[in-house]
Amino acid sequence: MEPLALTIAVLLAKGAVEHTGALAGGAIYNVVGRLMTLVGKRFTGDPDASRALDAARRHPEDPREVTTLASHLERHLQSDGAFAKALQDVLDTTKDDPEAQRVVMTVQDHASIGKVATFGSVKGDVSF
C-alpha cells in the first residue's frame, strides 16, 4: 500500500473522531478539511470510492474500512499525478506547525489506526 494513500486515509477517518486529541483542533483540523475537499472532489463520479470514504469516516476504528479507502485513494493517486501532488502539498503545509507535523508523522510512521503510543524517555524494559 502506498504510504501517501494510507496516511491520508487514516487522517480522513480519524478526522471524523472528535475524541482523537490533536486531530480535533488546530492546524491539523484545517489540513484534514483541505484533504477532505480534495478527496471529495476527486471521488465525485466514483460511487465506490465515495462509499468507502463515508464508511471510513463512520467507522474510523475499523481497519477494513480505512484500508478500503486507502485502496481507492491509491488507485486515484496512481492515475492522476496532479491529485497526488495536491495531496502531498497539503501534507507538506504541516511542516511549519510542530503539533500538526507530529500528528502527520505519527500517522505516517505507524501507518495504523489502532493504538499509538509516544514515549519521551523510558528507563527499563518495555513490552506490548
N, C-alpha and C positions, 0 to 999 in steps of 0.2 A: 504494500500500500504506500502510495506517495506521501511523504511526511506533510507536505503542504495541505493535501486533501484531508488527512486525519486531524491535523491541528485545527483547521477551520471547522470541521465537523464537530469537534469537541467544544470549541469556543461557541459555536452557534447553539449547540444543545445545552451547554452549561449556562449560556447567557439567558436562558429561559428560567433558570432556577434562582429565585431571589435569595435563598439562604447560602449561596456559594461564596460569601465573603467579598473578596476584591472584585469578583466578576459582577457584583450587583451595582457597583457605582464607579465614579471617577472616569478616568481616561479609557479604561478598558470597556466600560459601558458604551462609550462613543465608538470605539473600534468595532465592537460586536454589532452595533447598529449599522455601521457602514458596510460591514461584511454581509449582514442580512439583506441590505438593499441590493448589493451587487449580485448576491446569490439568487435572491428572489427574482430579479430581472432576468438573470441568465436561465433560470428554471422555467420561466414563462414558456408555455408551449411544450413542456416536458412533464406531463402529469405524473409519471412515476417518480421523477426527481422531486417534484413539488410535494407529493405524498410522503416521500422519505424525509424531507425537511420538516414537515409538520409532525411526523411521527417522532423524530428525534427530539424535537422541542417539547413534545408532550411527555416523552419518556426518556429524559436525558441520562438516567442511570442505567438504561438498558443497552449494553454493548452492541447487541444485534442491530438496534435502530440506528445507533451512531455509526457503526461500520457500514450499514447500507447507505446512509447519507454520504459517508466518505467515498464509497464506490461511485456514486453518481457524480460527486464533485470531481473525482479523479478522471472520470470519462470526459467531463466538460473541460477540465484543465488541459488534458492531452489534446483535445480537438480545437482549443482556442487559446493561443499564446497570449493574446491581449487580455483575456479574462484572468489567466494565471498571473500575469504581471500586475494587473489591477489589484488582485487579492494580496499578492506579496507586498505591493506598495502600501496597502493599508496596514499590514502587519509591521512593516518597517517603521511606521509612524510611532510605534511604541518605544522605539529606541531612545526617545527624548524624555520618557517618563519612567523612572525606575520601578514604580509599582506595577504599571501596565506591562513593562518588559518582563518583570518577574513572573507575572501570570502567564504570559505567552511562552516564556522559556520553560516554565514548569510543564505546561501542556505539551510543548514540543519534545522536551527531554523524556517525559514519561509516556507520552502518546497513550494516555489512559484516561478513562472516565471514572475509574474506581477511586480508591483512596490514595491520596498523595500526601507524603509526609516531608516536611522540610526541617532539617536539623541544623542548628548553629554549630555547636561543638559537642561532641559526645565523648565521654570517658567510660571505658569499659566495653563489654560485649553488647551487641545489638542483634536481635533476631526478629524475624517477622513470620 
